[in-house]
């Protein structure tokens, strides 16, 4: 079992707009359709609209690291923070994990991710750059595969799919296992060759939401508690008796396929009760799930216990605006 968690990715800054038709009209002129806005547009909006407020540090690996550090020691984070390094460093110190910037001598700003929040959580997330899948494409491009930190055999690196999509080749590392968050359906085609390569070299833990998992396996999930036969078979074939696939299905819970499960008996956990009973912001919940899941495994928990801890962390996340560690 691993003794250290290394989270690799690039942080972003969430800017939140409480959903109000008048506010949206003031800023955009009309209710925006789901889509992506360039960084320059978000920074301009942030300056113009007093209704937009800073919601906190975010990013898949950064969020997962902060959650994991809340329950276990031995957590480190590597990401290109640009000129926002001081902000992320202060949060890391508060949460109790080490932060390193492999491209710290560069001055790009971290990305800004704009969230529209309605009665049932996020209406839409508008943060990815027009030119590619990185909300902070300037900073993300700096963290190349050659900047991978030393990773021992007893460490578990968690790698954002967004980060992998920016690499030209898979870096070598000594760890026997690794975890990958697929991040988005848009990056799966880019990182699939590296995933296939890692399947032959390492023991993997793959985190995916339902849409990402269906794209990865080429089959519909059906119900998380009782996945379709085709999804079962493809998941077991993908895991090959050594890998783990964690499918996060929001209010439908989570299902885990691993070397200890068969097509007839995957591990399922129900979604945890949301504190206060109301979803305020559904962004970052999956990242909180991953951080708590890995922390539980490092402390000796089994797959069902780890998934239950992940579900608890996700429920806490959706009950408030931002991640709570800004």
Secondary structure, DSSP 4 states (H G I P E B T S, - for coil): --SEEEEES--EEEEEEE--HHHHHHHHSSPPPS----HHHHHHHHHH-TT-EEEEEE-HHHHHHHHHHTT-S-EEEE---GGGHHHHHHHHHHHT-EEE-TTTT--PPPEEEEEEEETTEEEEEE-S-TTSS-TTHHHHTTS-GGGPPP--TTEEEEEEHHHHTT-SSPPP---SEEEEE---HHHHHHHHHHHHHHHHHSEEEEEEEHHHHHHHHTS--EETTEE-HHHHHHHHHHHTTT-EEEEE-GGG-EEEE-TT--TT--EEEPPPPPGGG-----TTHHHHHHHHHHHHHHTT--HHHHHHHHHHHHHHHHTSSS-S--
